[in-house]
């Protein structure tokens, strides 16, 4: 069975600062083309948090399990053993990191029911972000799409490209 993280079964084991976080999308496995989403904090050497259901169960019992965490080394092991690869990492800032941390601790203490699209890894990350006062949310519950550039980011990049081209045509330094 591939490594998917550890269940947090004691308080104070993982003490992280969630003011700076990243939303990390990794490839899916099997027929899952949408991939998987994790929340990462660089503090304390780096920790990742996610929900997958119960990796030790089978069949319908697999849909309910505790969210998990892993260290940076654990994340590398997770990628290797599951055959996944990192697709994208979006760094974000949370204005209320203690609110996010308290909420994350409560989520890690209770079983999560995995419902594929409506209650999945994306909604887990969004809930922690919301508790921390963050404004990032997904326009898709498909992680590979959830971390793509927003329309505003694409438009801004296009305008920068256009402006650079215009300056280049007229020989204006910018």
Buried (B, 14 or more C-beta within 10 A) or exposed (E): EEBBBBBBEEEEEBEBBBBBBBBBBBBBEEEBEBBBBBBBBBBEEBBBBBBBBBBEEEEEEBBBBBBBBBBBEBBEBBBEEBEBEBBBEBEBEBEBBEBBBBBBBEBBEEBBEBEEEEBBBBBBBBBBBBBBEBEBEBEEBBBBBBBBEEEEEEEEEEEEEEEEEEEEEEEEEE
